[in-house]
Amino acid sequence: MRVAVTRKNVKFTPDSSRVVARYFMNGNLRTQEMVSRIMILDEIQVIYTLEQTLREFARRHRNISRTFFRHCDNIRTIIEGMQINYDSLSDERKMLIGSYCTMEYAIESAAFFNPSMFEDFDQSGLEKGEKRVVISFRTTGEGHISSIVFRRGVLDRNNDLQVMKIGANIDKAEIVHRSLYNKKRFAMKLLEMRTPEKYSAIILQDLPEQFGYPVLKNAINKALEEKAMSKEKRSALEEIIWLADSFYDIQFKHDSDITERVIFPISDSESRGIEDARFVRFIEDHKSEKVYATYTAYNGHAILPKLISTEDFYSFHVMPLRGEGAHNKNLAMFPRKVKGKYAMLSRIDGVNNYLMYSDKPTEWNNPFCIQKPRYPWEFTQIGNCGSPLWTEEGWLIITHGVGAMRQYCIGASLFDLDDPSKEIGRLEEPLLSPRENEREGYVPNVVYSCGSIIHNNSLILPYAVSDYSSTYGTVDMVELIDALKKSK
């Protein structure tokens, strides 16, 4: 007999009105032709045309003029290559050029899915039995490019979610690349990526032990000037800068609401999407707290596991994970250290659940298998649905299983608190399977989650419906733990 799940009548659906102003590059030749046409306009015509554009789009974006300046600066080398004095251009002409290098992108138009719920830092002003939560979502628009957005809400004593009103404008973050890189660690990550050492050594050998992003970029640009270069070498050089671009900080403005902040693909390593972020509120040894999230960066060809950390949801530090265990998808951090070390779940072989420990949250080695498919609904693969949850009876791990017809179901397992490699119990039947009204979507027959919490002695389980929309359900913890302990 299955454990009862109470599905709640809250639905998060795609919204085509949520747009960001995205950089648009139409190729060097067509961009030159576009700039030439704008340069023919006199200053009055420039101002008139710009005002028309601002009148139509300024209300849809936060500080769109700043975006236009930035996008114009992106093609500065093209403009200067046309023998135009960039610094002599008026601000209005720069903004107008930038507007032609900008397009709107509806980030939530296709899907709003794979939610991860975690406790908000601020729990003030609440009544007994209430908890303020943040929910992250993977959203996709045209071309299925994925990004991360947030919603905030309050769970009441009945586990009903009151969702906060959504802000009017989306705020894209300012990007700051890491100031210094450690050469030894950088070289190790290149080896993990299987970048040929004979090419990476040429770049790294003349760099100091600590080097900056501009220094590396200049060294690679100089190497790329070689005329008779093999395809393999060019690819290796591009991988080096690809890795460097994967380290960055992002900063949101303090006058933005959390519902307006979007973590949109920034580096080349994630150009085709930021997938399935698993957020967890982490308690450090000295009792301070921060939020970590693991996600998969995808560039259309390869994936790169990455880690986000934040202490305020305004500043985020983003870095790639390294080590033999930092491969494939499905990495999820434990909410606290185990045996004095960071702990992580993974699915490095694409089929089984693995566990690994580390002294650093970014370096993961020596993964060992703790769970394999056992029941028909998980015969294809088993993986986690977010970070483990601490209970007095053990670590509760919400899992997903893939069965016949690629149907995804959600299950649950219980592991020993002191030794999470020991499985105490596992549900024989899924905790949650797609109902008839949950089977249709971008990817049919799928229920999936990236993170749950425990509140009022209930499991609060947000989940996606067939890669299209999201909702949540609740499970009585006494019933769930009892079923897990009996299942052994």
Salt bridges, closest charged atoms under 4 A:
GLU43 OE1 - ARG93 NH2 3.04
GLU80 OE2 - ARG76 NE 2.89
ASP87 OD1 - ARG76 NH2 3.06
GLU104 OE2 - ARG60 NE 2.75
GLU104 OE2 - HIS61 NE2 2.71
GLU108 OE2 - ARG18 NE 3.31
GLU108 OE2 - ARG151 NH2 3.29
GLU119 OE2 - LYS131 NZ 3.10
GLU119 OE1 - ARG281 NH1 3.69
ASP120 OD2 - ARG152 NE 2.72
ASP122 OD2 - ARG132 NH1 3.77
ASP160 OD1 - LYS8 NZ 2.92
ASP171 OD1 - LYS253 NZ 3.79
GLU174 OE2 - ARG66 NH2 3.63
GLU174 OE2 - ARG70 NH1 3.89
GLU192 OE1 - LYS189 NZ 3.32
GLU209 OE2 - LYS183 NZ 3.71
GLU226 OE1 - LYS233 NZ 2.80
GLU232 OE1 - LYS198 NZ 3.86
ASP245 OD1 - HIS177 NE2 3.97
ASP249 OD1 - HIS317 ND1 2.19
ASP255 OD1 - ARG62 NH1 3.44
GLU260 OE1 - ARG62 NH2 2.74
GLU270 OE1 - LYS306 NZ 3.25
GLU275 OE2 - ARG138 NH2 3.57
GLU275 OE1 - LYS329 NZ 3.29
ASP276 OD1 - ARG138 NH1 2.99
ASP285 OD2 - LYS337 NZ 3.13
GLU289 OE1 - ARG281 NE 2.70
ASP359 OD1 - LYS341 NZ 2.66
GLU363 OE1 - ARG322 NH2 3.23
GLU378 OE2 - ARG426 NH1 2.63
GLU393 OE1 - LYS485 NZ 3.14
ASP419 OD1 - LYS339 NZ 4.00
GLU423 OE1 - ARG374 NH2 2.79
GLU423 OE2 - ARG426 NE 3.11
GLU429 OE1 - ARG2 NE 3.47
GLU436 OE1 - ARG439 NH1 3.57
GLU438 OE2 - ARG7 NE 3.15
ASP482 OD2 - LYS486 NZ 3.17
